[in-house]
Amino acid sequence: MFGYDLDIVQRGGVPKSAKKLRGLPNVVELVEPFDTDTYRAVYVANIEGKVYVLHCFKKKSKQGTKTPNSDIKLIRERLKTAIEDSEE
């Protein structure tokens, strides 16, 4: 399902499962339940007309819907790299 949703993003749309990731401007996450687990794909769109997938992971947090800090840190690092890449 992430592939289909990312295709929608590349075509300028917003998938139904998309929601803004709190604390990171312009970063969006897709949420996909499967079996008894939940998976996330985090992306940023419109950096020089590109879509960057920053992280995909199985949600393991024991804190409800909160994204674990280790995943947030990785997303921040990859966002920084995406921005630097677009400036080259």
C-alpha positions in Angstrom: 0.0 0.0 0.0 2.9 2.4 0.6 3.9 2.2 -3.0 0.4 3.2 -4.1 0.3 6.0 -1.6 3.7 7.3 -2.7 2.6 7.3 -6.3 -0.3 9.5 -5.3 2.2 11.9 -3.6 4.5 11.9 -6.7 1.5 12.9 -8.8 0.7 15.8 -6.4 -2.0 14.2 -4.3 -2.5 13.4 -0.7 -3.2 9.8 0.3 -6.0 9.0 2.8 -3.5 7.5 5.3 -1.2 10.6 5.3 -0.8 12.7 8.4 1.7 15.4 9.4 4.5 14.2 11.6 4.4 16.4 14.7 7.4 18.6 15.3 8.9 18.3 11.8 7.6 20.8 9.2 6.6 19.4 5.8 7.2 15.8 7.0 4.4 13.4 6.5 3.8 9.8 7.6 1.8 7.1 6.1 0.3 4.6 8.5 -0.6 1.0 7.4 -2.0 -1.6 9.7 -1.1 -5.2 8.8 -2.0 -8.3 10.8 -1.5 -7.2 14.4 1.2 -4.6 13.7 1.4 -1.1 12.4 3.9 0.1 9.8 5.0 3.7 9.0 6.6 5.3 6.0 7.8 8.9 6.6 8.5 11.2 3.6 9.0 14.8 2.7 7.6 16.2 -0.6 8.3 19.2 -2.7 12.0 19.7 -2.0 12.9 20.9 -5.5 10.0 18.9 -6.8 11.2 15.6 -5.4 9.7 13.2 -2.8 12.2 11.8 -0.3 11.3 8.7 1.7 13.1 9.3 5.0 12.2 6.2 6.9 10.0 3.1 6.9 9.6 1.0 10.1 7.4 -1.2 12.1 6.0 0.8 15.1 7.2 -0.7 18.3 6.5 2.1 20.8 4.8 1.2 24.0 3.6 4.8 24.3 0.4 4.7 22.2 0.7 6.4 18.9 4.0 8.3 19.7 6.9 7.7 17.3 9.9 6.5 19.2 12.7 9.0 19.8 15.3 6.9 18.0 13.1 6.9 14.9 12.6 10.7 15.1 16.3 11.2 15.4 16.9 9.1 12.3 14.2 11.0 10.4 15.7 14.4 11.4 19.2 13.2 10.1 17.8 12.0 6.8 15.7 15.2 6.4 18.9 17.2 6.8 20.6 15.0 4.1 17.6 15.4 1.8 17.8 19.2 2.1 21.5 19.2 1.5 21.1 16.9 -1.5 18.5 19.2 -3.1 20.9 22.2 -2.8 23.6 20.5 -4.8 
